Amino acid sequence: MREVDRLGILIRINDAPSSSRIRFDYLAEHYLKADFGTGAVRPKSENSISIMGHIVRDYLIDRCGDEIA
């Protein structure tokens, strides 16, 4: 929990105010931005970024995007 607090994850995960529950597609895009974006704690290779983006967007979001996370 100290690392979560240090990284500000609890604050960043809820950065978009919403009166409803969070959908899977929003959470998945947040994951890609946080772990594979320019501000990632551990930068990834271009190949890893491309492959993970493809898997998350073309398979996971396509299948579960409208579901509540």
Steps between C-alpha positions, in 0.01 A plus 500: 500500500795733551596455135139564393504822703842599365385457141167670564311209344188540711476861390582439130262206455209729585619809315183527289200584718209271440165446663484143376716191530810477282482302177764252389601700191586808710699293748687320219593829331619634835716188540656551157568866574643434848712192426587550133478878455778755507475545878529129585712418805674222308520595130418222252641429155310620194425137413348433843292818482370406156415140590331588830299779338384256233399232753321739734317703234428237236415208725421606857323832441327361191362214709437665841518876441143581603509285815535649848853439627 
